[in-house]
Amino acid sequence: MLPYIVIILAVIYFVVKGTGFLDEIAKSRRTQGDPEEKPGWRLLERMRNDSDMNRRLEVFKDFLGDNNEDEDE
C-alpha cells in the first residue's frame, strides 16, 4: 500500500512541477509583500537619512583613504 502512495505522490509532484505551478508558488512566497514595508528596509532607510551616520561613514572613508596612501610609500 505504501509504494502506491509514494508513486501517486511522485506523479502529482511531477505534474505540478511540469505545469510550472510549483515554481509560481515558490516565487510568490519569495516576493510576498512589499520589501519596503519590512522592518529591515525601514531601518536601512532611516540609517541612510541619518546625518550622524553619514559623518561617521565619511570619517571611516578618510581613514581608509589615508591608510591606503601609507601602504603605497
N, C-alpha and C positions, 0 to 999 in steps of 0.2 A: 504494500500500500504506500509506503514512504517513497519508493522510487517513482511511483506515478505522480505523487505530489511535487516532487523535485522536478520532474520532466515538465509538468504543466506550468510550474512557476518559471522555469527556464524559457519555455516557449513564450509565455506572457512577457517576460523581460525582453527577449529579442524582438518581439513585435513592437513593444513600446519604444525600444531603443531605435529600431529601424524607421519608425514613423517620425522620429525627432521629438516626440512628446516628452521624453525623459530629459533631453537637452534643454527644452524650453522651461521645464520645471526648475532645473538647476540654475539656469540663467535668471529666472525671475526671483529665486531665493537670494542670489548674489546681489542683485540690484534692487532689493526691496527697500523702498523708502528713499527719500532724497538725502544724499550724503551730507548736505549742509544742515540738516535737521539733527544729525547725530551729535552727541556731546563733544566728541573728539574734534570735529571740524569747527565747532563754535569756539573751543579753547584755542585752537590754532589761529583762527581769525582774530580772536582777542589779543593773542600774543603778537600777531603781525602789526596790529594797530597800537601796540604799547610803545610809547616813546622811550621809556627806560630800557626796555628790551632792545630796541634799536641802538641805543647808545652803547649798551654792553656788547652788542654784536660788532659795532664799529671799533671798539677798543680791542676786541678779540682779533678782528681782521688786521688792525695795525700791528698787534703783537706778532701775528703770523707773518706779516709782510716784513717786519724788522728781523725776525728770526731767519727767514729765507735769504736776506741780504748778507747776514753774518756767515752763513754757510758757503756762499759763493767766494768769499775772500780767502 
